[in-house]
Amino acid sequence: MDLNQRFPAIADLKARARARIPHFVWEYLDSATGTEATLRRNRAKLDAVLLRPSILHGEFTPDLTTELFGQRFPLPFGVSPVGMSGLIWPDAERLLAVAAGKAGLPYSMSTVASQTPEFVAPVLGAHGWFQMYPPRDPEIRKDMLERAKDAGFSALILTVDVPVASRRERQTRSGLTQPPKLTPRLFGQVALRPAWALGTLRMGMPRMRLMDGYADNTVSLSSTAHVGYLLRTSPDWGYLKSLRDAWEGPLIVKGVLRPDDAARLQDEGVDAIWVSNHAGRQFDAAPATIEALPAIRAATTLPVIFDSGIEGGLDILRALALGADFVMLGRAWHYALGALGAAGPAHLIDMLTKDMVANMGQLGARRLSDLPACLLPAA
């Protein structure tokens, strides 16, 4: 199969993934909250960012390398943390860690992944980032941090834009609970997706295995208010300070949309600001992340990481042009897995790289630092 011919865009991976994973899993992956206006806003505002082509630059190969936390990365993008990755595609956490490691990209693992840090440790590359939904109990937090560090995760992500469970109406209508239970309705959907079913049979029904070690795993909750909510708290500035004191490596705060918050985070000693609206999954009246990016860039000298709404290499260039230092994708990696299984992540990396190279050629941009000068000024 010629993957480049059959699946030249993320939209192609998305369409095939939808045909290969059960409907209730698709709704978990693809949905946002409310009327999904924030999800649509992310796309519309990215499309509104225009770049000016430039001519007569001769032949050149763009330099896509970038630095973050004193490390050199071959490409300016990586894998965002996604809860219950293994529900979306069997063994997703390990497959994504392997692909990211081979490519030299950061792989982020969620607190509410379907596997534990120890499970991915043998295949974790040099750039493992552990995402934390903040436990209320300081002893649980201490144990989690130690396990993440021992497994080889070098950076910590504190997600701050999930103070309460969102509603995610599409996901709720699908009938998904946490942990998942196969009702007759859901079993019928699974029967129509043999590749997903056989992989899940091999790996076991996905659960939040890290959280299971700290909570009563017999509790059945809604698909959005899962077992993690029994343990976590909504953090405040004091919690951030205690986490800063407890973690020696880079500390990233994810879910920032206001420049005043970014400035204070810098004062509190964090190492990077992650601009995100959780891809529209948490709050339906949030600004598009790309809208919030320039003001946050102006408010801090820290590295700025960006996510939400990325659908191709051109979108990555748009974010970099507006001040991001690094871009992370979540859904796209899982569309790739759903479409192509283990071959999906490497194909996505190749696709995004080729897209960036083609568009930088149009712009006459030899390096990523040339991108801001390519922006079309706002009218």
Beta strands, then each sheet from edge to edge (+ up, - down):
strand 1: 66-68
strand 2: 71-73
strand 3: 77-79
strand 4: 107-110
strand 5: 128-132
strand 6: 153-159
strand 7: 177-178
strand 8: 221-222
strand 9: 251-256
strand 10: 272-275
strand 11: 304-306
strand 12: 326-329
sheet 1: 1+ 2-
sheet 2: 3+ 12+ 11+ 10+ 9+ 6+ 5+ 4+
sheet 3: 7+ 8-
end
